[in-house]
Amino acid sequence: MGTSSDRPTRTDRPGPVAGLGTRTLKALDALAGARQLDPVVEPLQRVVRSLPLGRLRDVLHGRPLGHPLHPALVQLPVGAWLSSAVLDRVPGCERPARVLVAVGVATAGPAALAGWVDWAEQPQQQLRTGVVHAASMVAALGLYGTSWAVRARGGARLGRGLGLAGLAVLGVGAALGGHLAYRQGAGANKSEPVPHLVEPGWHDLGRADGFPLGEAVRRTVGEVPVLVVREADEVFRVLADRCSHFSGPLSEGEIADGCVTCPWHGSVFRLADGWNVGGPATAPQPCFATRVDADGTLQACLPDAG
């Protein structure tokens, strides 16, 4: 049995590093409530939503990949700029460093476009954090673009300095992006927990003849809300009710052509299997198997959980 000296020492006050980390985190959290950003956020959102992107919009969301495209595209400029910083420390590598800076500038555009398209379909709190993240990245792009121009005119020393400044601003923007994605959940699949929350086996949803034809009805399976649609006398569709994009209530959405449209951001899911046929959602909805028991009760369970 250990003595008191074996136990970790508790302290009511965080150390300097922990205290700084807490203050930084609280400052990042505060961005979500910064209403003074709204006069910038709202017109920008309208502009991005009005862009005539057609089917390209779903591609930029990353729907064909099954996850957002933006995080993948940002690897190109970030990787190029980080590599240029390394080459700036290697004698005789001025030209390849300049080329990498240019590559980063050239590839930042597609990454930014994908990010803006995702940003425009977020709730207000994420929009506020996201616009500060975007401003940081625009500042980094400006510094790197200037760095490239200065290097091209022979100002290697100033160009390297501008590159280092761009790298510092890029780090701030990346931290904001990580906060947006991991703490605020932007881009994450909101329906992923459903299979872990639903108990195995069949669950009663109510009398089968009590569900109206073609209308969305909300029920619960344990603690998980589900959407129930009766498509025909003996054909029932049951999906997780909370949209995988940002937990919008699908039971309040429009039912048409065998699909349901989320009332919040317009994601479209096929009722037969939950597949996301229209963005901004990049993940499908969990789909439940159904049956009607001998007493006329509609039951549902997740596939392979019966």
Sequence and secondary structure as in RCSB ss.txt:
>XXXX:A:sequence
MGTSSDRPTRTDRPGPVAGLGTRTLKALDALAGARQLDPVVEPLQRVVRSLPLGRLRDVLHGRPLGHPLHPALVQ
LPVGAWLSSAVLDRVPGCERPARVLVAVGVATAGPAALAGWVDWAEQPQQQLRTGVVHAASMVAALGLYGTSWAV
RARGGARLGRGLGLAGLAVLGVGAALGGHLAYRQGAGANKSEPVPHLVEPGWHDLGRADGFPLGEAVRRTVGEVP
VLVVREADEVFRVLADRCSHFSGPLSEGEIADGCVTCPWHGSVFRLADGWNVGGPATAPQPCFATRVDADGTLQA
CLPDAG
>XXXX:A:secstr
   GGGS    SS  HHHHHHHHHHHHHHHGGG GGGHHHHHHHHHHHHHS  TTHHHHHHTTTTTS SHHHHTH
HHHHHHHHHHHHTTSTT HHHHHHHHHHHHHHHHHHHHHHHHHHTTS HHHHHHHHHHHHHHHHHHHHHHHHHHH
HHTT HHHHHHHHHHHHHHHHHHHHHHHIIIIIS TTS TTTTHHHHS SS EEEEEGGGS BT EEEEEETTEE
EEEEEEETTEEEEEESB TTT  BGGGSEEETTEEE TTT  EEETTT  EEESS  S   EEEEEE TTSEEEE
E TT  
